[in-house]
Amino acid sequence: MDRKMANRRLIRLSQLKSKLGAENLEEIDWVTFGVIVKKVTPQSANNGRTFSIWRLNDLRDLNQCVSLFLFGDVHKEHWKTDQGTV
């Protein structure tokens, strides 16, 4: 993990909103971790393609969640991922 995180900055999901407003995250190499706390049943878009929505949390502040939308190949590969997975 130390090797993978070398020269990267960890930003907690619960801090993401405040960091987006205060810093230009496009200019730094950053990572975050989240737990799938809720999965919405896969939906169909207007174009007929299926997508998934996951609610992610860092378990530090349960009121601060991030919605992650999965489309295309990412949806096909990961839509069965279990709730509770990191």
Contact map, one row per residue, 1 for C-alpha under 8 A:
11111000000000000000000000000000000000000000000000000000000000000000000000000000000000
11111100000000000000000000000000000000000000000000000000000000000000000000000000000000
11111100000000000000000000000000000000000000000000000000000000000000000000000000000000
11111100000000000000000000000000000000000000000000000000000000000000000000000000000000
11111111100000000000000000000000000000000000000000000000000000000000000000000000000000
01111111000000000000000000000000000000000000000000000000000000000000000000000000000000
00001111100000000000000000001000000000000000000000000000000000000000000000000000000000
00001111110000000000000000011110000000000000000000000000000000000000000000000000000000
00001011111000000000000000011110000000000000000000000000000000000000000000000000000000
00000001111100000000000000000111000000000000000000000000000000000000000000000000000000
00000000111110110000000000000111000000000000000000000000000000000000000000000000000000
00000000011111110000000000000001100000000000000000000000010000000000000000000000000000
00000000001111111000000000000001110000000000000000000001110000011100000000000000000000
00000000000111111000000000000000000000000000000000000000110110011000000000000000000000
00000000001111111110000000000000000000000000000000000000000000000000000000000000000000
00000000001111111111000000000000000000000000000000000000000000000000000000000000000000
00000000000011111111100000000000000000000000000000000000000000000000000000000000000000
00000000000000111111110000000000000000000000000000000000000000000000000000000000000000
00000000000000111111111010000000000000000000000000000000000000000000000000000000000000
00000000000000011111111110000000000000000000000000000000000000000000000000000000000000
00000000000000001111111000000000000000000000000000000000000000000000000000000000000000
00000000000000000111111100000000000000000000000000000000000000000000000000000000000000
00000000000000000011111110000000000000000000000000000000000000000000000000000000000000
00000000000000000001011111110000000000000000000000000000000000000000000000000000000000
00000000000000000011001111111100000000000000000000000000000000000000000000000000000000
00000000000000000000000111111000000000000000000000000000000000000000000000000000000000
00000000000000000000000111111000000000000000000000000000000000000000000000000000000000
00000001100000000000000111111100000000000000000000000000000000000000000000000000000000
00000011100000000000000011111110000000000000000000000000000000000000000000000000000000
00000001111000000000000010011111000000000000000000000000000000000000000000000000000000
00000001111000000000000000001111100000000000000000000000000000000000000000000000000000
00000000011110000000000000000111110000000000000000000000000000000000000000000000000000
00000000000110000000000000000011111000000000000000000000010000000000000000000000000001
00000000000010000000000000000001111100000000000000000001110000000000000000000000000001
00000000000000000000000000000000111110000000000000000001111000000000000000000000001111
00000000000000000000000000000000011111100000000000000111100000000000000000000000011111
00000000000000000000000000000000001111100000000000000111100000000000000000000000001100
00000000000000000000000000000000000111110000000000000111000000000000000000000000001000
00000000000000000000000000000000000111111000000000011110000000000000000000000000001000
00000000000000000000000000000000000001111100000000011100000000000000000000000000000000
00000000000000000000000000000000000000111110000000011000000000000000000000000000000000
00000000000000000000000000000000000000011111000001111000000000000000000000000010000000
00000000000000000000000000000000000000001111100001110000000000000000000000000000000000
00000000000000000000000000000000000000000111111111100000000000000000000000000000000000
00000000000000000000000000000000000000000011111111100000000000000000000000000000000000
00000000000000000000000000000000000000000001111110000000000000000000000000000000000000
00000000000000000000000000000000000000000001111110000000000000000000000000000000000000
00000000000000000000000000000000000000000001111111000000000000000000000000000000000000
00000000000000000000000000000000000000000001111111100000000000000000000100000000000000
00000000000000000000000000000000000000000111100111110000000000000000001100100000000000
00000000000000000000000000000000000000000111100011111000000000000000111100100000000000
00000000000000000000000000000000000000111110000001111100000000000000111000100010000000
00000000000000000000000000000000000000111100000000111110000000000011110000000000000000
00000000000000000000000000000000000111110000000000011111000000000011110000000000000000
00000000000000000000000000000000000111100000000000001111100000001111000000000000000000
00000000000010000000000000000000011111000000000000000111110000001111000000000000000000
00000000000011000000000000000000011110000000000000000011111111011100000000000000000000
00000000000111000000000000000000111000000000000000000001111111001000000000000000000000
00000000000000000000000000000000001000000000000000000000111111000000000000000000000000
00000000000001000000000000000000000000000000000000000000111111000000000000000000000000
00000000000001000000000000000000000000000000000000000000111111110000000000000000000000
00000000000000000000000000000000000000000000000000000000111111111000000000000000000000
00000000000000000000000000000000000000000000000000000000000011111000000000000000000000
00000000000011000000000000000000000000000000000000000000100011111100000000000000000000
00000000000011000000000000000000000000000000000000000011110001111110000000000000000000
00000000000010000000000000000000000000000000000000000011100000011111000000000000000000
00000000000000000000000000000000000000000000000000001111000000001111100000000000000000
00000000000000000000000000000000000000000000000000001111000000000111110000000000000000
00000000000000000000000000000000000000000000000000111100000000000011111000000000000000
00000000000000000000000000000000000000000000000000111100000000000001111101100010000000
00000000000000000000000000000000000000000000000001110000000000000000111111110000000000
00000000000000000000000000000000000000000000000011100000000000000000011111110000000000
00000000000000000000000000000000000000000000000000000000000000000000001111111000000000
00000000000000000000000000000000000000000000000000000000000000000000011111111110000000
00000000000000000000000000000000000000000000000001110000000000000000011111111110000000
00000000000000000000000000000000000000000000000000000000000000000000001111111110000000
00000000000000000000000000000000000000000000000000000000000000000000000011111111000000
00000000000000000000000000000000000000000000000000000000000000000000000001111111100000
00000000000000000000000000000000000000000100000000010000000000000000010001111111100000
00000000000000000000000000000000000000000000000000000000000000000000000000001111110000
00000000000000000000000000000000000000000000000000000000000000000000000000000111111010
00000000000000000000000000000000000100000000000000000000000000000000000000000001111110
00000000000000000000000000000000001111100000000000000000000000000000000000000000111110
00000000000000000000000000000000001110000000000000000000000000000000000000000000011111
00000000000000000000000000000000001100000000000000000000000000000000000000000000111111
00000000000000000000000000000000111100000000000000000000000000000000000000000000000111
